[in-house]
Amino acid sequence: MQPLPADPNMTRHEVIQVELGERGYPIHVVAGGLDELGSTLARQVDPGRVVLVTNPVVAEFHQKPAVDALERAGFEVVILHIPDGESHKHLQTWAALVEQLLNARIDRRTLVLALGGGVTGDVVGFAAASVLRGVPFVQVPTTLLAMVDASVGGKTGFNTTHGKNLVGAFYQPRLVYAATDVLDTLPQAEWRCGLGEALKHGVIRDIELVDWMDANAQALRSRDPSASSWLVRRCCEIKSEVVAADEREAGLRAILNFGHTAGHALETALGHGSLRHGEAVALGMLAETRLAVERGWCREPGMFSRLEQLSERLELPTTLPAGPLTKLGSSFRDKLDHAVRMDKKTVRGRLNLVVPIGMGSAELHTATADDLVALMDLTESWEKS
């Protein structure tokens, strides 16, 4: 196993700054639990009233430690719950949360804290962005996927029947607090989803991260604490650099969508909740890489094969689950076609698609919806390239 990168400056509590001027904020990567959440937040804002929003699954493990830490630092905590899971990431959940926030008599200085995974962070973030035309909020991610990706960058929103994240806003948090010990309670399937998003960061931006994940696949599968903390920090560094350069996805930030055009379409076609987001992204990366190879955009021999093999080493899916496909039958392809065409990055029938041109580097190219749908017919084995 390749050793963890030697970094004499890496400590138990790392701070990465997202450089966005007055909208900038720190990401705290803590090799520990939630004990320092309150004291860390109190250094950023004056202690006062805070509304902690979580879901019942996360609350069972992490609500009390979070509340205790906040109260020790002088915060008055109001607790609200929203449902757990991708199938609840919709208008009704957002609307109900807004009503709860108003019933709690928040004002424009009331801090809203999202304690949970990507779904909780997205919905709470959009509620914070929209209620009273914007109140401050904090991300406290509790999944690996949220720590390495979803909690950073200010994308918020929810799904509709037409597709993923078609309603939302860019709204930056005041602070992100990623305490890696909370990942101990994460189911293995959700852990793998986070590895998929981490791999995406490497494929588009950092070949050394890809090589390290390949060499340390066993440590990552077994959740080695040192490996976990280093992975979270490195992914946060990569994403914060990209977001600082292009906050609203006018150019460079689009590379973070690698795997998501195809992945979001698969999630929508199969029904939200049938395929985990990280699993869908893993499949999407393979589909989009295959297209890059076929079109000659990818200039690295064996790129598809290496990505597929690394996905397997990280226990990420390389084929669609048979159950949902059997249930949908012939309607799957029509649903997939509709979802691809409804992608928010589609302009005049053309997709702005992120494709790898080599490991560690990606570009934007245009493709048609028909191109992508054809490549995502995953009922048959893909020929290795």
Buried (B, 14 or more C-beta within 10 A) or exposed (E): EEEBEEEEEBEEEBEBEBEBEEBEBBBBBBBBBBBBBBBBBBEBBEBEBBBBBBBEBBBEBBBEBBBBBBBBBEBEBBBBBBBBBBBBBBEEBBEBBBEBBEEBEBEEEBBBBBBBBBBBBBBBBBBBBBBBEEBBBBBBBBBBBBBBBBBBBBBBBBBBEBBBBBBBBBBBBBBBBBBBBBBEBBEEEBBBBBBBBBBBBBBBBBBEBBBBBBEBBEBBBEBBBBBBBBBBBBBBBBBBBBBBEBBEBEEBBBBBBBBBBBBBBBBBBBBBBBBBBBBBBBBBBBBBBBBBBBEEBBEBEEBBEBBBBBBEBBBBBBEBEEEBBEEBEEEBBEBBBBBBBBBBBBEEEEBBBBBBBBBBBBBBBEBBBEBBBBBBEBEEEBEEB
